[in-house]
Amino acid sequence: MIKLEIEKGIDIMKSFDYKTILKWILPILICLSSFCMVAQKTSTPKFHEQSIQYLDEKRNTVMTLAASSAAISTAITILPGDTVVRQL
C-alpha cells in the first residue's frame, strides 16, 4: 500500500512539467516588473515633458481657430439678408 502511494507520487513528479510553470510564472514576473519599475519611471512629469509642451502649443492653436471661427460666424450673421424675419 505504501509502495503504491510512493509510486503515485513519483508519477506525479514525472508529469510535473517545467514548461507549464514557465507559461504561468514568466507572464506574472513580466507584469510585476512592469508595474514596479516601468510605472515609476513613466509616471513622472519629467518623462512626459515634451508631450505636455506639444499639447500646450496645440491648445493655443485650437483656441485661436475657435476664436476666429466665432468672429467669422458673427460677421456673417450681421450681413443683411442672412436672417429671415417672418411677419405674422
PDB file with SEQRES, HELIX, SHEET and CRYST1 records, atoms N, CA, C and O in Angstrom:
SEQRES   1 A   88  MET ILE LYS LEU GLU ILE GLU LYS GLY ILE ASP ILE MET          
SEQRES   2 A   88  LYS SER PHE ASP TYR LYS THR ILE LEU LYS TRP ILE LEU          
SEQRES   3 A   88  PRO ILE LEU ILE CYS LEU SER SER PHE CYS MET VAL ALA          
SEQRES   4 A   88  GLN LYS THR SER THR PRO LYS PHE HIS GLU GLN SER ILE          
SEQRES   5 A   88  GLN TYR LEU ASP GLU LYS ARG ASN THR VAL MET THR LEU          
SEQRES   6 A   88  ALA ALA SER SER ALA ALA ILE SER THR ALA ILE THR ILE          
SEQRES   7 A   88  LEU PRO GLY ASP THR VAL VAL ARG GLN LEU                      
HELIX    1 AA1 ILE A    2  SER A   15  1                                  14    
HELIX    2 AA2 TYR A   18  SER A   33  1                                  16    
HELIX    3 AA3 SER A   34  VAL A   38  3                                   5    
HELIX    4 AA4 ALA A   39  THR A   42  1                                   4    
HELIX    5 AA5 GLU A   49  ILE A   78  1                                  30    
CRYST1    1.000    1.000    1.000  90.00  90.00  90.00 P 1           1          
ATOM      1  N   MET A   1       0.818  -1.188   0.000  1.00  0.00           N  
ATOM      2  CA  MET A   1       0.000   0.000   0.000  1.00  0.00           C  
ATOM      3  C   MET A   1       0.863   1.254   0.000  1.00  0.00           C  
ATOM      4  O   MET A   1       0.645   2.163  -0.801  1.00  0.00           O  
ATOM      5  N   ILE A   2       1.833   1.304   0.888  1.00  0.00           N  
ATOM      6  CA  ILE A   2       2.716   2.471   0.973  1.00  0.00           C  
ATOM      7  C   ILE A   2       3.552   2.570  -0.294  1.00  0.00           C  
ATOM      8  O   ILE A   2       3.791   3.668  -0.796  1.00  0.00           O  
ATOM      9  N   LYS A   3       3.994   1.442  -0.809  1.00  0.00           N  
ATOM     10  CA  LYS A   3       4.797   1.432  -2.022  1.00  0.00           C  
ATOM     11  C   LYS A   3       3.988   1.989  -3.196  1.00  0.00           C  
ATOM     12  O   LYS A   3       4.520   2.718  -4.033  1.00  0.00           O  
ATOM     13  N   LEU A   4       2.707   1.642  -3.251  1.00  0.00           N  
ATOM     14  CA  LEU A   4       1.828   2.120  -4.316  1.00  0.00           C  
ATOM     15  C   LEU A   4       1.665   3.634  -4.240  1.00  0.00           C  
ATOM     16  O   LEU A   4       1.695   4.305  -5.271  1.00  0.00           O  
ATOM     17  N   GLU A   5       1.493   4.186  -3.030  1.00  0.00           N  
ATOM     18  CA  GLU A   5       1.364   5.628  -2.863  1.00  0.00           C  
ATOM     19  C   GLU A   5       2.664   6.339  -3.248  1.00  0.00           C  
ATOM     20  O   GLU A   5       2.620   7.416  -3.842  1.00  0.00           O  
ATOM     21  N   ILE A   6       3.802   5.763  -2.924  1.00  0.00           N  
ATOM     22  CA  ILE A   6       5.095   6.346  -3.285  1.00  0.00           C  
ATOM     23  C   ILE A   6       5.250   6.355  -4.800  1.00  0.00           C  
ATOM     24  O   ILE A   6       5.729   7.334  -5.373  1.00  0.00           O  
ATOM     25  N   GLU A   7       4.844   5.266  -5.447  1.00  0.00           N  
ATOM     26  CA  GLU A   7       4.921   5.205  -6.905  1.00  0.00           C  
ATOM     27  C   GLU A   7       4.015   6.252  -7.542  1.00  0.00           C  
ATOM     28  O   GLU A   7       4.378   6.840  -8.561  1.00  0.00           O  
ATOM     29  N   LYS A   8       2.838   6.498  -6.959  1.00  0.00           N  
ATOM     30  CA  LYS A   8       1.954   7.538  -7.470  1.00  0.00           C  
ATOM     31  C   LYS A   8       2.604   8.904  -7.335  1.00  0.00           C  
ATOM     32  O   LYS A   8       2.494   9.744  -8.228  1.00  0.00           O  
ATOM     33  N   GLY A   9       3.282   9.124  -6.210  1.00  0.00           N  
ATOM     34  CA  GLY A   9       3.980  10.392  -6.004  1.00  0.00           C  
ATOM     35  C   GLY A   9       5.094  10.572  -7.018  1.00  0.00           C  
ATOM     36  O   GLY A   9       5.301  11.681  -7.509  1.00  0.00           O  
ATOM     37  N   ILE A  10       5.795   9.541  -7.335  1.00  0.00           N  
ATOM     38  CA  ILE A  10       6.862   9.603  -8.333  1.00  0.00           C  
ATOM     39  C   ILE A  10       6.266   9.873  -9.708  1.00  0.00           C  
ATOM     40  O   ILE A  10       6.834  10.636 -10.489  1.00  0.00           O  
ATOM     41  N   ASP A  11       5.123   9.255 -10.012  1.00  0.00           N  
ATOM     42  CA  ASP A  11       4.464   9.501 -11.301  1.00  0.00           C  
ATOM     43  C   ASP A  11       4.034  10.962 -11.414  1.00  0.00           C  
ATOM     44  O   ASP A  11       4.144  11.571 -12.478  1.00  0.00           O  
ATOM     45  N   ILE A  12       3.546  11.512 -10.316  1.00  0.00           N  
ATOM     46  CA  ILE A  12       3.139  12.913 -10.335  1.00  0.00           C  
ATOM     47  C   ILE A  12       4.348  13.798 -10.598  1.00  0.00           C  
ATOM     48  O   ILE A  12       4.252  14.753 -11.369  1.00  0.00           O  
ATOM     49  N   MET A  13       5.467  13.506  -9.983  1.00  0.00           N  
ATOM     50  CA  MET A  13       6.672  14.297 -10.180  1.00  0.00           C  
ATOM     51  C   MET A  13       7.177  14.173 -11.618  1.00  0.00           C  
ATOM     52  O   MET A  13       7.706  15.137 -12.171  1.00  0.00           O  
ATOM     53  N   LYS A  14       7.019  12.998 -12.225  1.00  0.00           N  
ATOM     54  CA  LYS A  14       7.448  12.839 -13.615  1.00  0.00           C  
ATOM     55  C   LYS A  14       6.556  13.644 -14.552  1.00  0.00           C  
ATOM     56  O   LYS A  14       7.020  14.153 -15.573  1.00  0.00           O  
ATOM     57  N   SER A  15       5.286  13.760 -14.210  1.00  0.00           N  
ATOM     58  CA  SER A  15       4.376  14.515 -15.065  1.00  0.00           C  
ATOM     59  C   SER A  15       4.470  16.015 -14.814  1.00  0.00           C  
ATOM     60  O   SER A  15       3.856  16.808 -15.527  1.00  0.00           O  
ATOM     61  N   PHE A  16       5.233  16.398 -13.810  1.00  0.00           N  
ATOM     62  CA  PHE A  16       5.443  17.800 -13.478  1.00  0.00           C  
ATOM     63  C   PHE A  16       6.259  18.441 -14.594  1.00  0.00           C  
ATOM     64  O   PHE A  16       7.410  18.067 -14.822  1.00  0.00           O  
ATOM     65  N   ASP A  17       5.657  19.415 -15.292  1.00  0.00           N  
ATOM     66  CA  ASP A  17       6.274  19.978 -16.488  1.00  0.00           C  
ATOM     67  C   ASP A  17       6.744  21.409 -16.228  1.00  0.00           C  
ATOM     68  O   ASP A  17       5.961  22.267 -15.820  1.00  0.00           O  
ATOM     69  N   TYR A  18       8.015  21.648 -16.466  1.00  0.00           N  
ATOM     70  CA  TYR A  18       8.572  22.984 -16.241  1.00  0.00           C  
ATOM     71  C   TYR A  18       8.082  23.994 -17.280  1.00  0.00           C  
ATOM     72  O   TYR A  18       8.036  25.191 -16.996  1.00  0.00           O  
ATOM     73  N   LYS A  19       7.725  23.542 -18.450  1.00  0.00           N  
ATOM     74  CA  LYS A  19       7.187  24.448 -19.464  1.00  0.00           C  
ATOM     75  C   LYS A  19       5.859  25.049 -19.005  1.00  0.00           C  
ATOM     76  O   LYS A  19       5.578  26.221 -19.254  1.00  0.00           O  
ATOM     77  N   THR A  20       5.061  24.246 -18.343  1.00  0.00           N  
ATOM     78  CA  THR A  20       3.792  24.742 -17.820  1.00  0.00           C  
ATOM     79  C   THR A  20       4.028  25.804 -16.753  1.00  0.00           C  
ATOM     80  O   THR A  20       3.321  26.811 -16.696  1.00  0.00           O  
ATOM     81  N   ILE A  21       5.019  25.571 -15.917  1.00  0.00           N  
ATOM     82  CA  ILE A  21       5.350  26.558 -14.886  1.00  0.00           C  
ATOM     83  C   ILE A  21       5.796  27.854 -15.535  1.00  0.00           C  
ATOM     84  O   ILE A  21       5.369  28.929 -15.114  1.00  0.00           O  
ATOM     85  N   LEU A  22       6.640  27.779 -16.544  1.00  0.00           N  
ATOM     86  CA  LEU A  22       7.117  28.983 -17.222  1.00  0.00           C  
ATOM     87  C   LEU A  22       5.979  29.729 -17.907  1.00  0.00           C  
ATOM     88  O   LEU A  22       6.003  30.957 -17.977  1.00  0.00           O  
ATOM     89  N   LYS A  23       4.998  29.018 -18.407  1.00  0.00           N  
ATOM     90  CA  LYS A  23       3.850  29.666 -19.046  1.00  0.00           C  
ATOM     91  C   LYS A  23       3.068  30.515 -18.045  1.00  0.00           C  
ATOM     92  O   LYS A  23       2.416  31.483 -18.435  1.00  0.00           O  
ATOM     93  N   TRP A  24       3.125  30.167 -16.778  1.00  0.00           N  
ATOM     94  CA  TRP A  24       2.409  30.924 -15.749  1.00  0.00           C  
ATOM     95  C   TRP A  24       3.308  31.930 -15.035  1.00  0.00           C  
ATOM     96  O   TRP A  24       2.912  33.074 -14.810  1.00  0.00           O  
ATOM     97  N   ILE A  25       4.501  31.505 -14.684  1.00  0.00           N  
ATOM     98  CA  ILE A  25       5.380  32.354 -13.881  1.00  0.00           C  
ATOM     99  C   ILE A  25       5.970  33.495 -14.700  1.00  0.00           C  
ATOM    100  O   ILE A  25       6.040  34.620 -14.205  1.00  0.00           O  
ATOM    101  N   LEU A  26       6.390  33.248 -15.916  1.00  0.00           N  
ATOM    102  CA  LEU A  26       7.028  34.279 -16.733  1.00  0.00           C  
ATOM    103  C   LEU A  26       6.111  35.480 -16.990  1.00  0.00           C  
ATOM    104  O   LEU A  26       6.558  36.612 -16.800  1.00  0.00           O  
ATOM    105  N   PRO A  27       4.859  35.296 -17.411  1.00  0.00           N  
ATOM    106  CA  PRO A  27       3.982  36.472 -17.570  1.00  0.00           C  
ATOM    107  C   PRO A  27       3.731  37.216 -16.259  1.00  0.00           C  
ATOM    108  O   PRO A  27       3.620  38.442 -16.254  1.00  0.00           O  
ATOM    109  N   ILE A  28       3.641  36.482 -15.154  1.00  0.00           N  
ATOM    110  CA  ILE A  28       3.440  37.138 -13.865  1.00  0.00           C  
ATOM    111  C   ILE A  28       4.651  37.983 -13.505  1.00  0.00           C  
ATOM    112  O   ILE A  28       4.496  39.098 -13.007  1.00  0.00           O  
ATOM    113  N   LEU A  29       5.852  37.475 -13.745  1.00  0.00           N  
ATOM    114  CA  LEU A  29       7.065  38.243 -13.467  1.00  0.00           C  
ATOM    115  C   LEU A  29       7.174  39.471 -14.360  1.00  0.00           C  
ATOM    116  O   LEU A  29       7.609  40.532 -13.911  1.00  0.00           O  
ATOM    117  N   ILE A  30       6.781  39.331 -15.615  1.00  0.00           N  
ATOM    118  CA  ILE A  30       6.803  40.481 -16.530  1.00  0.00           C  
ATOM    119  C   ILE A  30       5.821  41.545 -16.054  1.00  0.00           C  
ATOM    120  O   ILE A  30       6.143  42.733 -16.070  1.00  0.00           O  
ATOM    121  N   CYS A  31       4.638  41.139 -15.634  1.00  0.00           N  
ATOM    122  CA  CYS A  31       3.648  42.100 -15.137  1.00  0.00           C  
ATOM    123  C   CYS A  31       4.135  42.811 -13.884  1.00  0.00           C  
ATOM    124  O   CYS A  31       3.980  44.026 -13.754  1.00  0.00           O  
ATOM    125  N   LEU A  32       4.712  42.069 -12.977  1.00  0.00           N  
ATOM    126  CA  LEU A  32       5.202  42.676 -11.739  1.00  0.00           C  
ATOM    127  C   LEU A  32       6.346  43.646 -12.001  1.00  0.00           C  
ATOM    128  O   LEU A  32       6.398  44.724 -11.409  1.00  0.00           O  
ATOM    129  N   SER A  33       7.260  43.266 -12.886  1.00  0.00           N  
ATOM    130  CA  SER A  33       8.371  44.172 -13.183  1.00  0.00           C  
ATOM    131  C   SER A  33       7.865  45.416 -13.902  1.00  0.00           C  
ATOM    132  O   SER A  33       8.362  46.516 -13.662  1.00  0.00           O  
ATOM    133  N   SER A  34       6.892  45.252 -14.773  1.00  0.00           N  
ATOM    134  CA  SER A  34       6.322  46.407 -15.457  1.00  0.00           C  
ATOM    135  C   SER A  34       5.643  47.329 -14.462  1.00  0.00           C  
ATOM    136  O   SER A  34       5.803  48.548 -14.529  1.00  0.00           O  
ATOM    137  N   PHE A  35       4.900  46.761 -13.555  1.00  0.00           N  
ATOM    138  CA  PHE A  35       4.187  47.565 -12.570  1.00  0.00           C  
ATOM    139  C   PHE A  35       5.156  48.281 -11.641  1.00  0.00           C  
ATOM    140  O   PHE A  35       4.955  49.454 -11.324  1.00  0.00           O  
ATOM    141  N   CYS A  36       6.187  47.603 -11.209  1.00  0.00           N  
ATOM    142  CA  CYS A  36       7.095  48.182 -10.215  1.00  0.00           C  
ATOM    143  C   CYS A  36       8.120  49.134 -10.823  1.00  0.00           C  
ATOM    144  O   CYS A  36       8.330  50.230 -10.302  1.00  0.00           O  
ATOM    145  N   MET A  37       8.757  48.732 -11.914  1.00  0.00           N  
ATOM    146  CA  MET A  37       9.865  49.523 -12.444  1.00  0.00           C  
ATOM    147  C   MET A  37       9.443  50.524 -13.522  1.00  0.00           C  
ATOM    148  O   MET A  37       9.787  51.703 -13.445  1.00  0.00           O  
ATOM    149  N   VAL A  38       8.721  50.067 -14.494  1.00  0.00           N  
ATOM    150  CA  VAL A  38       8.357  50.926 -15.622  1.00  0.00           C  
ATOM    151  C   VAL A  38       7.341  51.982 -15.194  1.00  0.00           C  
ATOM    152  O   VAL A  38       7.429  53.129 -15.630  1.00  0.00           O  
ATOM    153  N   ALA A  39       6.404  51.626 -14.370  1.00  0.00           N  
ATOM    154  CA  ALA A  39       5.364  52.569 -13.947  1.00  0.00           C  
ATOM    155  C   ALA A  39       5.950  53.727 -13.151  1.00  0.00           C  
ATOM    156  O   ALA A  39       5.486  54.861 -13.274  1.00  0.00           O  
ATOM    157  N   GLN A  40       6.958  53.457 -12.341  1.00  0.00           N  
ATOM    158  CA  GLN A  40       7.579  54.528 -11.568  1.00  0.00           C  
ATOM    159  C   GLN A  40       8.269  55.537 -12.470  1.00  0.00           C  
ATOM    160  O   GLN A  40       8.219  56.741 -12.220  1.00  0.00           O  
ATOM    161  N   LYS A  41       8.909  55.046 -13.514  1.00  0.00           N  
ATOM    162  CA  LYS A  41       9.626  55.946 -14.412  1.00  0.00           C  
ATOM    163  C   LYS A  41       8.669  56.745 -15.292  1.00  0.00           C  
ATOM    164  O   LYS A  41       8.867  57.944 -15.488  1.00  0.00           O  
ATOM    165  N   THR A  42       7.657  56.109 -15.813  1.00  0.00           N  
ATOM    166  CA  THR A  42       6.773  56.775 -16.770  1.00  0.00           C  
ATOM    167  C   THR A  42       5.710  57.646 -16.114  1.00  0.00           C  
ATOM    168  O   THR A  42       5.012  58.382 -16.812  1.00  0.00           O  
ATOM    169  N   SER A  43       5.570  57.586 -14.818  1.00  0.00           N  
ATOM    170  CA  SER A  43       4.550  58.401 -14.163  1.00  0.00           C  
ATOM    171  C   SER A  43       5.056  59.778 -13.756  1.00  0.00           C  
ATOM    172  O   SER A  43       4.284  60.582 -13.232  1.00  0.00           O  
ATOM    173  N   THR A  44       6.305  60.064 -13.978  1.00  0.00           N  
ATOM    174  CA  THR A  44       6.842  61.373 -13.602  1.00  0.00           C  
ATOM    175  C   THR A  44       6.554  62.405 -14.691  1.00  0.00           C  
ATOM    176  O   THR A  44       6.557  62.063 -15.873  1.00  0.00           O  
ATOM    177  N   PRO A  45       6.304  63.663 -14.314  1.00  0.00           N  
ATOM    178  CA  PRO A  45       6.070  64.714 -15.313  1.00  0.00           C  
ATOM    179  C   PRO A  45       7.294  64.978 -16.194  1.00  0.00           C  
ATOM    180  O   PRO A  45       7.153  65.404 -17.340  1.00  0.00           O  
ATOM    181  N   LYS A  46       8.476  64.728 -15.668  1.00  0.00           N  
ATOM    182  CA  LYS A  46       9.692  64.937 -16.459  1.00  0.00           C  
ATOM    183  C   LYS A  46       9.712  64.013 -17.687  1.00  0.00           C  
ATOM    184  O   LYS A  46      10.182  64.402 -18.756  1.00  0.00           O  
ATOM    185  N   PHE A  47       9.205  62.808 -17.523  1.00  0.00           N  
ATOM    186  CA  PHE A  47       9.169  61.843 -18.626  1.00  0.00           C  
ATOM    187  C   PHE A  47       8.251  62.331 -19.748  1.00  0.00           C  
ATOM    188  O   PHE A  47       8.516  62.074 -20.923  1.00  0.00           O  
ATOM    189  N   HIS A  48       7.171  63.035 -19.388  1.00  0.00           N  
ATOM    190  CA  HIS A  48       6.180  63.492 -20.359  1.00  0.00           C  
ATOM    191  C   HIS A  48       6.328  64.974 -20.702  1.00  0.00           C  
ATOM    192  O   HIS A  48       5.392  65.583 -21.220  1.00  0.00           O  
ATOM    193  N   GLU A  49       7.470  65.546 -20.425  1.00  0.00           N  
ATOM    194  CA  GLU A  49       7.674  66.982 -20.608  1.00  0.00           C  
ATOM    195  C   GLU A  49       7.435  67.428 -22.056  1.00  0.00           C  
ATOM    196  O   GLU A  49       6.781  68.445 -22.285  1.00  0.00           O  
ATOM    197  N   GLN A  50       7.953  66.686 -23.023  1.00  0.00           N  
ATOM    198  CA  GLN A  50       7.780  67.045 -24.430  1.00  0.00           C  
ATOM    199  C   GLN A  50       6.315  66.936 -24.856  1.00  0.00           C  
ATOM    200  O   GLN A  50       5.825  67.775 -25.610  1.00  0.00           O  
ATOM    201  N   SER A  51       5.634  65.932 -24.387  1.00  0.00           N  
ATOM    202  CA  SER A  51       4.219  65.768 -24.732  1.00  0.00           C  
ATOM    203  C   SER A  51       3.388  66.912 -24.166  1.00  0.00           C  
ATOM    204  O   SER A  51       2.490  67.425 -24.833  1.00  0.00           O  
ATOM    205  N   ILE A  52       3.689  67.304 -22.946  1.00  0.00           N  
ATOM    206  CA  ILE A  52       2.960  68.404 -22.323  1.00  0.00           C  
ATOM    207  C   ILE A  52       3.197  69.700 -23.089  1.00  0.00           C  
ATOM    208  O   ILE A  52       2.265  70.471 -23.318  1.00  0.00           O  
ATOM    209  N   GLN A  53       4.440  69.936 -23.483  1.00  0.00           N  
ATOM    210  CA  GLN A  53       4.766  71.148 -24.244  1.00  0.00           C  
ATOM    211  C   GLN A  53       4.042  71.153 -25.592  1.00  0.00           C  
ATOM    212  O   GLN A  53       3.500  72.180 -25.998  1.00  0.00           O  
ATOM    213  N   TYR A  54       4.030  70.035 -26.272  1.00  0.00           N  
ATOM    214  CA  TYR A  54       3.354  69.927 -27.575  1.00  0.00           C  
ATOM    215  C   TYR A  54       1.850  70.173 -27.424  1.00  0.00           C  
ATOM    216  O   TYR A  54       1.251  70.880 -28.235  1.00  0.00           O  
ATOM    217  N   LEU A  55       1.246  69.591 -26.389  1.00  0.00           N  
ATOM    218  CA  LEU A  55      -0.191  69.777 -26.177  1.00  0.00           C  
ATOM    219  C   LEU A  55      -0.526  71.219 -25.816  1.00  0.00           C  
ATOM    220  O   LEU A  55      -1.581  71.721 -26.205  1.00  0.00           O  
ATOM    221  N   ASP A  56       0.352  71.891 -25.081  1.00  0.00           N  
ATOM    222  CA  ASP A  56       0.130  73.309 -24.774  1.00  0.00           C  
ATOM    223  C   ASP A  56       0.153  74.150 -26.044  1.00  0.00           C  
ATOM    224  O   ASP A  56      -0.662  75.059 -26.202  1.00  0.00           O  
ATOM    225  N   GLU A  57       1.083  73.852 -26.951  1.00  0.00           N  
ATOM    226  CA  GLU A  57       1.140  74.582 -28.229  1.00  0.00           C  
ATOM    227  C   GLU A  57      -0.134  74.336 -29.040  1.00  0.00           C  
ATOM    228  O   GLU A  57      -0.689  75.269 -29.622  1.00  0.00           O  
ATOM    229  N   LYS A  58      -0.585  73.118 -29.080  1.00  0.00           N  
ATOM    230  CA  LYS A  58      -1.795  72.784 -29.837  1.00  0.00           C  
ATOM    231  C   LYS A  58      -3.030  73.412 -29.205  1.00  0.00           C  
ATOM    232  O   LYS A  58      -3.962  73.780 -29.921  1.00  0.00           O  
ATOM    233  N   ARG A  59      -3.059  73.541 -27.900  1.00  0.00           N  
ATOM    234  CA  ARG A  59      -4.189  74.187 -27.236  1.00  0.00           C  
ATOM    235  C   ARG A  59      -4.285  75.644 -27.680  1.00  0.00           C  
ATOM    236  O   ARG A  59      -5.382  76.149 -27.922  1.00  0.00           O  
ATOM    237  N   ASN A  60      -3.155  76.315 -27.787  1.00  0.00           N  
ATOM    238  CA  ASN A  60      -3.163  77.708 -28.248  1.00  0.00           C  
ATOM    239  C   ASN A  60      -3.662  77.800 -29.690  1.00  0.00           C  
ATOM    240  O   ASN A  60      -4.396  78.726 -30.035  1.00  0.00           O  
ATOM    241  N   THR A  61      -3.270  76.855 -30.523  1.00  0.00           N  
ATOM    242  CA  THR A  61      -3.730  76.841 -31.912  1.00  0.00           C  
ATOM    243  C   THR A  61      -5.245  76.630 -31.974  1.00  0.00           C  
ATOM    244  O   THR A  61      -5.935  77.306 -32.737  1.00  0.00           O  
ATOM    245  N   VAL A  62      -5.749  75.718 -31.192  1.00  0.00           N  
ATOM    246  CA  VAL A  62      -7.185  75.419 -31.188  1.00  0.00           C  
ATOM    247  C   VAL A  62      -7.976  76.625 -30.685  1.00  0.00           C  
ATOM    248  O   VAL A  62      -9.029  76.950 -31.234  1.00  0.00           O  
ATOM    249  N   MET A  63      -7.478  77.283 -29.655  1.00  0.00           N  
ATOM    250  CA  MET A  63      -8.178  78.470 -29.142  1.00  0.00           C  
ATOM    251  C   MET A  63      -8.210  79.584 -30.182  1.00  0.00           C  
ATOM    252  O   MET A  63      -9.215  80.285 -30.306  1.00  0.00           O  
ATOM    253  N   THR A  64      -7.123  79.755 -30.929  1.00  0.00           N  
ATOM    254  CA  THR A  64      -7.081  80.765 -31.993  1.00  0.00           C  
ATOM    255  C   THR A  64      -8.092  80.431 -33.080  1.00  0.00           C  
ATOM    256  O   THR A  64      -8.819  81.309 -33.545  1.00  0.00           O  
ATOM    257  N   LEU A  65      -8.140  79.172 -33.486  1.00  0.00           N  
ATOM    258  CA  LEU A  65      -9.090  78.763 -34.523  1.00  0.00           C  
ATOM    259  C   LEU A  65     -10.538  78.915 -34.049  1.00  0.00           C  
ATOM    260  O   LEU A  65     -11.404  79.324 -34.823  1.00  0.00           O  
ATOM    261  N   ALA A  66     -10.801  78.591 -32.791  1.00  0.00           N  
ATOM    262  CA  ALA A  66     -12.159  78.726 -32.260  1.00  0.00           C  
ATOM    263  C   ALA A  66     -12.584  80.193 -32.214  1.00  0.00           C  
ATOM    264  O   ALA A  66     -13.721  80.529 -32.548  1.00  0.00           O  
ATOM    265  N   ALA A  67     -11.671  81.054 -31.802  1.00  0.00           N  
ATOM    266  CA  ALA A  67     -11.989  82.483 -31.738  1.00  0.00           C  
ATOM    267  C   ALA A  67     -12.238  83.055 -33.130  1.00  0.00           C  
ATOM    268  O   ALA A  67     -13.177  83.826 -33.322  1.00  0.00           O  
ATOM    269  N   SER A  68     -11.408  82.685 -34.099  1.00  0.00           N  
ATOM    270  CA  SER A  68     -11.609  83.190 -35.462  1.00  0.00           C  
ATOM    271  C   SER A  68     -12.899  82.636 -36.064  1.00  0.00           C  
ATOM    272  O   SER A  68     -13.578  83.340 -36.812  1.00  0.00           O  
ATOM    273  N   SER A  69     -13.240  81.415 -35.758  1.00  0.00           N  
ATOM    274  CA  SER A  69     -14.491  80.829 -36.243  1.00  0.00           C  
ATOM    275  C   SER A  69     -15.693  81.575 -35.665  1.00  0.00           C  
ATOM    276  O   SER A  69     -16.658  81.846 -36.380  1.00  0.00           O  
ATOM    277  N   ALA A  70     -15.638  81.902 -34.391  1.00  0.00           N  
ATOM    278  CA  ALA A  70     -16.736  82.651 -33.772  1.00  0.00           C  
ATOM    279  C   ALA A  70     -16.852  84.047 -34.371  1.00  0.00           C  
ATOM    280  O   ALA A  70     -17.961  84.537 -34.587  1.00  0.00           O  
ATOM    281  N   ALA A  71     -15.717  84.693 -34.642  1.00  0.00           N  
ATOM    282  CA  ALA A  71     -15.734  86.036 -35.230  1.00  0.00           C  
ATOM    283  C   ALA A  71     -16.309  86.004 -36.640  1.00  0.00           C  
ATOM    284  O   ALA A  71     -17.098  86.876 -37.004  1.00  0.00           O  
ATOM    285  N   ILE A  72     -15.928  85.019 -37.434  1.00  0.00           N  
ATOM    286  CA  ILE A  72     -16.442  84.899 -38.799  1.00  0.00           C  
ATOM    287  C   ILE A  72     -17.945  84.604 -38.775  1.00  0.00           C  
ATOM    288  O   ILE A  72     -18.693  85.152 -39.584  1.00  0.00           O  
ATOM    289  N   SER A  73     -18.385  83.760 -37.872  1.00  0.00           N  
ATOM    290  CA  SER A  73     -19.802  83.451 -37.760  1.00  0.00           C  
ATOM    291  C   SER A  73     -20.610  84.695 -37.385  1.00  0.00           C  
ATOM    292  O   SER A  73     -21.701  84.920 -37.910  1.00  0.00           O  
ATOM    293  N   THR A  74     -20.067  85.486 -36.484  1.00  0.00           N  
ATOM    294  CA  THR A  74     -20.742  86.727 -36.097  1.00  0.00           C  
ATOM    295  C   THR A  74     -20.799  87.696 -37.272  1.00  0.00           C  
ATOM    296  O   THR A  74     -21.822  88.347 -37.486  1.00  0.00           O  
ATOM    297  N   ALA A  75     -19.726  87.800 -38.027  1.00  0.00           N  
ATOM    298  CA  ALA A  75     -19.691  88.701 -39.180  1.00  0.00           C  
ATOM    299  C   ALA A  75     -20.697  88.270 -40.245  1.00  0.00           C  
ATOM    300  O   ALA A  75     -21.349  89.117 -40.855  1.00  0.00           O  
ATOM    301  N   ILE A  76     -20.826  86.998 -40.468  1.00  0.00           N  
ATOM    302  CA  ILE A  76     -21.783  86.503 -41.457  1.00  0.00           C  
ATOM    303  C   ILE A  76     -23.209  86.789 -41.004  1.00  0.00           C  
ATOM    304  O   ILE A  76     -24.064  87.126 -41.823  1.00  0.00           O  
ATOM    305  N   THR A  77     -23.467  86.659 -39.723  1.00  0.00           N  
ATOM    306  CA  THR A  77     -24.802  86.911 -39.190  1.00  0.00           C  
ATOM    307  C   THR A  77     -25.183  88.387 -39.319  1.00  0.00           C  
ATOM    308  O   THR A  77     -26.360  88.697 -39.501  1.00  0.00           O  
ATOM    309  N   ILE A  78     -24.236  89.284 -39.231  1.00  0.00           N  
ATOM    310  CA  ILE A  78     -24.507  90.721 -39.324  1.00  0.00           C  
ATOM    311  C   ILE A  78     -24.875  91.140 -40.750  1.00  0.00           C  
ATOM    312  O   ILE A  78     -25.569  92.140 -40.934  1.00  0.00           O  
ATOM    313  N   LEU A  79     -24.430  90.404 -41.743  1.00  0.00           N  
ATOM    314  CA  LEU A  79     -24.719  90.764 -43.135  1.00  0.00           C  
ATOM    315  C   LEU A  79     -26.230  90.843 -43.357  1.00  0.00           C  
ATOM    316  O   LEU A  79     -26.979  90.020 -42.831  1.00  0.00           O  
ATOM    317  N   PRO A  80     -26.678  91.828 -44.133  1.00  0.00           N  
ATOM    318  CA  PRO A  80     -28.122  91.929 -44.386  1.00  0.00           C  
ATOM    319  C   PRO A  80     -28.609  90.767 -45.253  1.00  0.00           C  
ATOM    320  O   PRO A  80     -27.915  90.320 -46.167  1.00  0.00           O  
ATOM    321  N   GLY A  81     -29.790  90.302 -44.953  1.00  0.00           N  
ATOM    322  CA  GLY A  81     -30.395  89.224 -45.728  1.00  0.00           C  
ATOM    323  C   GLY A  81     -30.001  87.838 -45.230  1.00  0.00           C  
ATOM    324  O   GLY A  81     -30.448  86.833 -45.783  1.00  0.00           O  
ATOM    325  N   ASP A  82     -29.191  87.776 -44.220  1.00  0.00           N  
ATOM    326  CA  ASP A  82     -28.767  86.473 -43.708  1.00  0.00           C  
ATOM    327  C   ASP A  82     -29.868  85.821 -42.889  1.00  0.00           C  
ATOM    328  O   ASP A  82     -30.071  84.609 -42.964  1.00  0.00           O  
ATOM    329  N   THR A  83     -30.564  86.609 -42.122  1.00  0.00           N  
ATOM    330  CA  THR A  83     -31.644  86.057 -41.316  1.00  0.00           C  
ATOM    331  C   THR A  83     -32.977  86.424 -41.956  1.00  0.00           C  
ATOM    332  O   THR A  83     -33.138  87.508 -42.518  1.00  0.00           O  
ATOM    333  N   VAL A  84     -33.903  85.522 -41.861  1.00  0.00           N  
ATOM    334  CA  VAL A  84     -35.218  85.734 -42.446  1.00  0.00           C  
ATOM    335  C   VAL A  84     -36.164  86.146 -41.325  1.00  0.00           C  
ATOM    336  O   VAL A  84     -36.299  85.431 -40.332  1.00  0.00           O  
ATOM    337  N   VAL A  85     -36.819  87.292 -41.478  1.00  0.00           N  
ATOM    338  CA  VAL A  85     -37.779  87.748 -40.490  1.00  0.00           C  
ATOM    339  C   VAL A  85     -39.162  87.401 -41.017  1.00  0.00           C  
ATOM    340  O   VAL A  85     -39.556  87.842 -42.097  1.00  0.00           O  
ATOM    341  N   ARG A  86     -39.874  86.630 -40.266  1.00  0.00           N  
ATOM    342  CA  ARG A  86     -41.225  86.232 -40.685  1.00  0.00           C  
ATOM    343  C   ARG A  86     -42.224  87.176 -40.070  1.00  0.00           C  
ATOM    344  O   ARG A  86     -42.176  87.471 -38.876  1.00  0.00           O  
ATOM    345  N   GLN A  87     -43.123  87.643 -40.895  1.00  0.00           N  
ATOM    346  CA  GLN A  87     -44.177  88.517 -40.387  1.00  0.00           C  
ATOM    347  C   GLN A  87     -45.425  87.691 -40.174  1.00  0.00           C  
ATOM    348  O   GLN A  87     -45.818  86.891 -41.024  1.00  0.00           O  
ATOM    349  N   LEU A  88     -46.020  87.892 -39.062  1.00  0.00           N  
ATOM    350  CA  LEU A  88     -47.240  87.149 -38.745  1.00  0.00           C  
ATOM    351  C   LEU A  88     -48.466  87.831 -39.240  1.00  0.00           C  
ATOM    352  O   LEU A  88     -49.573  87.328 -39.049  1.00  0.00           O  
TER     353      LEU A  88                                                      
END                                                                             
